[in-house]
Amino acid sequence: TIQYIYPENLSPDELQSLQMKGIQEVPYRISDSQAMSIGKLYMGMIIEYINKYEVLPVVAGRGNLEYDISSAILKLISEEMPTIGFLIGHGEPSSQDYETLTQALRELYVVQDVDLKNGQKVPANISTLLVIQPTGTFTQRHKYVLDQYVMRGGKLVVLMNNIKMDQMSPQAQLQVNPLESLLSAYGVKIRSDLVVDIDYNLAVQTQQTFMGMPIQQPYPLFPQIISTGFHPDAAATRGLTSLGFPYASSLELLYDRIKDDAQILELAKTSERSYSHIPPINLEPNRQWMPPGGASEFKRQLIAVQITGTFDSAFADEPVPAFDPDPNNPDEIMPMQDSEEKLLMSPQTSIVVIGNSTLIDENAIRIPGNLVFFLNLM
């Protein structure tokens, strides 16, 4: 039930009780032609469940309201907090490298790093596993461990592009995707390109100045996805107006690998005046942007997708890879084979692939919409 409480009908003790729960007065100015005075508003919300409650102290707008209410309800009804895992060990950043994101995640989840050393399976408590821009190689054993995690019903979220940025050069070069075979088996390929969006993009600061102030200019390699690029049925983008994806690779869906009854949500697509830019790529903002073949190559580019359904194992027709030796203890005898039988098909689960990993770093996570979008994916 929803109950509206009007402060003028409350006793001093009842007002004090609300304030102790976190609902505070918000002063506002009242002006007319003759005088100005200060009024008081109560703009908070209390969500109660049995003998517990969560407080939204100030509801100032609708921007994140749905997410805030959903999060509060989830915290109240959850007996045990789910666990989000950050995969490490292949050059990926750890959870500690994402201070803002990790702090937000810990409001609703336990966060832990997951290392697949020796090829041990992903811990059973991991409900969602994040794979963020790996730069090292994956052994067949590690790919198999990820595959079997999905086969057990684990949710996999992969964020990466296939382009390497050289901090000492204005050029971007190709980077090999160490998980290409695994993701292709599930129906998604991350292309070796960067997406250019002429019409909708974020601005960057240049070295030029005007009256002593740095000049900002649009940067087509930082696509901005507006609401027309969201899937209408996707909960992750509901209520959002835009997202920012600095340096994103495009995605290709391999429909012959995706089951007919799977739900495919194209979460983020660019504007019509976009194209795929293959390496080598000049990263300088001050340049002409046009597809090599002319305007006929403009088309919308897919940057993020969520596939929900059942998935066949990428190792269905391959032997189970042996355990990896421990480089710190080469004399250790590893098991010859798994004690668990190989799973060939998953239950209903979800795989999210985003051709971009920078949207959650400390700078891009502040782009309006990015944090809520990513939290909604969890």
Summary of the structure (lengths in Angstrom):
residues: 378
radius of gyration: 24.5
end to end distance: 27.3
largest distance: 88.3
contacts: 1072
relative contact order: 0.14
helix: 22%
strand: 32%
